[in-house]
Amino acid sequence: MAELSTQPQAALCGGCCTRISGLTVTIGRTPVVEDVNMHLHCGEFSVVTGPNGAGKTTLLRAIAGELPFTGDILFHRFDDRADDNSRPQRMKPRIGYVPQKLAFDPAAPMTVEDLFSLCLTSLPRCFFRARGVRQTALESLAAVEASHLIARKLGCLSGGELQRVILSLALTPRPDILLLDEPVSGIDAAGLNLFYAMISELRAKYDLSIVMVSHDLSRSARYADRLIFFNKTVICSGTPGEVLRDNRVRDFFGTIMCDERLADGGGVSHHKK
């Protein structure tokens, strides 16, 4: 797997940022994702959209370190405490990852607290009660307004509740980059706007770089700071308004749909910090 680059690059942004350069994932002899170049800004909510089979999940898994790749991922953080904060620190970013689905037996008597104990200590709570796990779980759940679910069995959670629990796990410990792979699948229409608003608030509150794969063009255009049209590589990237006006995007989604999203306010993000 490619290591984080330590080579000097173009000027970076804000307090931290991530530059992905030439990222390629090959399975067998076939490039599934090829020559991806992205600049992820701290505090920015980016949505990756595009055709089915375009490699969007593969891209996230490569960034998360689950798949080998060639290319570079460079993370820089500027330390305000340093004497010279114009010189960024190069480090490996802490990444939180929410997959499309969490595989578990809905009939199992595992609670949300058990899940935290298992993930944070590698042992079920019935065998080992780690000091502080419950408090950590409560604090993480509170960040997504779900602390009331701590004693609930996983099999009794709604789709939206389960996604909040998984999201709170991805935020523990607090990541630099949060990757979300179609996290709204299984959430009813009433919960979709709440989820997008919550993600937008989290990226501002914790200065996160959030990258989410989604086919929901309407809410993506309304809430995202950056929209990325992806088909094995980055086809175009920019503000929702810029991307929705790109002819390649309009050919794929249809001119009428893109114009409707622009009319709904998709051209301007109202959720920046």
C-alpha atoms as one frame of an Amber mdcrd trajectory, in Angstrom:
protein
   0.000   0.000   0.000   1.222   3.471  -0.773   2.493   5.440   2.196   1.711
   9.022   3.066   3.863  11.277   0.966   6.399  13.608   2.545   7.152  15.467
  -0.657   6.422  19.206  -0.767   3.233  20.124  -2.554   1.229  23.169  -3.460
  -0.008  25.499  -0.747  -2.467  23.893   1.626  -5.568  25.323   3.217  -6.816
  26.329   6.641  -5.784  24.408   9.748  -5.540  21.051   8.007  -6.218  19.388
   4.695  -5.705  16.185   2.754  -4.385  15.884  -0.781  -4.948  12.646  -2.700
  -2.706  12.328  -5.737  -2.786   9.672  -8.449  -4.704   7.157  -6.332  -5.262
   3.957  -8.302  -6.806   0.674  -7.146  -6.230  -2.392  -9.305  -8.068  -5.674
  -8.765  -6.405  -8.451 -10.686  -5.189  -6.615 -13.749  -8.127  -4.247 -13.982
  -7.937  -0.671 -12.655 -11.174  -0.174 -10.708 -10.278   3.349  -9.602  -7.696
   5.233 -11.632  -5.602   8.366 -11.135  -7.831  10.054  -8.559  -6.768  13.548
  -7.502  -8.741  15.212  -4.699  -8.207  18.015  -2.199 -10.219  17.515   1.002
 -10.547  20.662   3.087 -11.101  20.604   6.832 -14.634  21.624   7.753 -15.905
  20.769   4.259 -18.715  18.366   3.393 -18.054  16.657   0.033 -20.507  14.323
  -1.693 -19.334  11.784  -4.282 -21.994  10.769  -6.782 -22.059   8.966 -10.111
 -23.145   5.758 -11.869 -23.492   2.400 -10.158 -20.266   0.427 -10.490 -18.216
   3.603 -10.819 -15.842   2.630  -7.979 -17.159   5.025  -5.326 -17.124   2.448
  -2.509 -13.700   1.250  -3.657 -12.428   4.828  -3.429 -13.610   5.177   0.176
 -12.194   1.805   1.189  -8.827   2.735  -0.285  -8.763   6.047   1.597  -9.779
   4.173   4.762  -6.840   1.794   4.345  -8.946  -1.291   3.615  -7.663  -1.754
   0.060  -4.136  -1.494  -1.360  -3.534   1.361  -3.766  -0.829   3.223  -5.591
  -0.493   6.984  -5.359  -0.222   9.316  -2.376  -2.389  10.530   0.475  -0.892
  13.558   2.194  -2.398  14.961   5.376  -1.149  18.240   6.810  -2.123  19.930
  10.053  -1.089  23.422  11.083  -0.310  23.640  14.807  -1.469  26.965  16.255
   0.706  26.349  19.316   3.902  26.136  17.298   6.275  29.107  17.035   6.013
  28.948  13.274   2.566  27.689  12.367   3.185  28.390   8.686   5.021  25.055
   8.535   2.492  22.215   8.613   3.017  18.934  10.437   2.847  15.880   8.199
   1.057  12.975   9.821  -1.230  10.042   9.152  -4.843  11.199   9.359  -7.263
   9.544  11.752 -10.099   8.174   9.632 -13.661   7.269  10.614 -15.525   5.007
   8.198 -19.234   4.179   7.988 -19.852   1.274   5.565 -23.081   0.720   3.663
 -24.285  -1.943   6.075 -23.357  -3.310   9.495 -23.561  -7.107   9.465 -25.030
  -8.497  12.688 -27.648 -10.984  13.865 -30.775  -8.951  14.695 -31.891 -11.743
  17.034 -28.736 -11.472  19.151 -29.225  -9.752  22.549 -26.439  -7.216  21.889
 -27.118  -3.669  23.027 -25.630  -0.444  21.750 -23.399  -0.329  24.841 -22.248
  -3.893  24.113 -21.322  -2.817  20.588 -19.210   0.062  21.891 -17.527  -2.246
  24.386 -16.770  -4.755  21.659 -15.381  -2.138  19.277 -13.390  -0.191  21.876
 -12.025  -3.086  23.951 -12.232  -6.074  21.548 -14.121  -7.996  24.243 -17.871
  -8.245  24.881 -19.122  -6.400  27.938 -20.247  -9.680  29.552 -16.574 -10.732
  29.737 -14.915  -7.427  30.399 -16.230  -4.087  31.547 -13.655  -1.497  30.539
 -13.554   1.571  32.730 -14.900   4.590  30.908 -16.475   2.730  27.970 -20.026
   3.657  28.983 -19.106   7.326  29.397 -17.284   7.341  26.053 -20.303   5.717
  24.417 -22.676   8.267  25.936 -20.524  11.188  24.786 -20.208   9.787  21.262
 -23.916   9.038  21.010 -24.743  12.516  22.299 -22.845  14.006  19.338 -25.480
  12.472  17.046 -28.372  13.011  19.461 -28.672   9.301  20.248 -27.519   8.863
  23.854 -30.995   7.557  24.732 -30.254   4.462  22.626 -27.382   3.147  24.758
 -29.380   0.324  26.357 -31.395  -0.515  23.240 -30.829  -3.859  21.495 -29.393
  -3.505  17.996 -32.169  -5.610  16.497 -34.777  -3.174  17.863 -33.283  -0.087
  16.226 -34.849   1.552  13.200 -32.696   2.096  10.111 -32.107   5.729  11.040
 -31.289   4.893  14.662 -28.811   2.208  13.634 -27.059   4.591  11.252 -26.706
   7.137  14.066 -25.111   4.487  16.276 -22.682   3.481  13.526 -21.898   7.141
  12.880 -21.182   7.726  16.569 -18.740   4.779  16.507 -16.968   6.286  13.503
 -16.574   9.494  15.516 -14.782   7.597  18.331 -12.043   8.692  18.650 -12.628
  11.952  16.795 -11.347  11.517  13.208  -9.717  14.003  10.862 -11.597  12.525
   7.896 -15.050  10.946   8.079 -16.022   8.631   5.212 -19.705   7.736   4.730
 -20.733   5.106   2.170 -24.404   5.693   1.302 -25.325   6.081   4.988 -28.946
   7.083   4.331 -30.038   3.725   2.901 -32.897   2.441   5.048 -33.747   5.880
   6.454 -37.276   7.120   5.799 -37.917  10.429   4.048 -38.662  12.243   7.307
 -35.212  11.402   8.656 -33.190  12.279   5.558 -33.116  16.047   6.007 -32.317
  15.594   9.708 -29.395  13.325   8.826 -27.946  15.737   6.272 -28.361  18.666
   8.655 -26.625  16.682  11.411 -23.684  15.821   9.128 -23.370  19.461   8.137
 -23.327  20.500  11.797 -20.746  17.840  12.719 -18.291  18.939  10.045 -18.525
  22.522  11.266 -18.401  21.714  14.981 -15.414  19.357  14.779 -13.713  20.824
  11.665 -14.020  17.467   9.894 -13.364  16.627   6.281 -16.480  14.593   5.449
 -16.716  12.584   2.236 -20.030  10.862   1.574 -21.100   8.610  -1.295 -24.716
   9.311  -2.205 -27.181   9.013  -5.092 -29.472  11.581  -3.456 -28.726  14.473
  -5.776 -31.445  16.704  -4.317 -30.164  16.791  -0.722 -26.527  16.517  -1.775
 -26.866  19.664  -3.854 -28.592  21.436  -0.981 -26.222  20.507   1.849 -22.812
  19.718   0.322 -20.021  22.269   0.117 -18.458  20.279  -2.720 -20.002  17.875
  -5.219 -17.785  15.314  -6.960 -19.044  13.506 -10.055 -17.141  10.227 -10.152
 -16.784   7.435 -12.705 -13.605   5.460 -11.912 -11.938   8.841 -11.558 -12.977
  12.399 -10.770 -14.912  13.638 -13.802 -15.636  17.045 -12.312 -15.595  18.656
  -8.892 -16.728  21.975  -7.492 -19.598  23.691  -5.750 -22.982  22.018  -6.347
 -23.906  24.843  -8.709 -20.744  24.416 -10.783 -21.140  20.641 -11.048 -24.867
  20.769 -11.851 -24.076  23.087 -14.772 -21.410  20.749 -16.177 -22.616  19.139
 -19.408 -21.216  15.720 -18.440 -23.322  15.735 -15.279 -26.381  17.043 -17.122
 -26.039  14.253 -19.701 -26.046  11.652 -16.924 -28.727  12.988 -14.557 -30.754
  14.857 -17.145 -31.043  18.568 -17.759 -34.452  18.835 -16.089 -33.280  17.230
 -12.839 -30.152  19.391 -12.672 -32.164  22.550 -13.334 -34.637  21.548 -10.614
 -31.795  21.111  -8.121 -30.417  24.518  -9.063 -33.861  26.068  -8.618 -34.123
  24.424  -5.177 -31.010  26.284  -4.030 -28.477  23.641  -4.995 -26.203  26.235
  -6.480 -25.338  27.793  -3.128 -24.453  26.083   0.143 -26.107  27.679   3.155
 -24.370  25.473   5.692 -20.800  26.672   5.715 -19.224  27.417   9.072
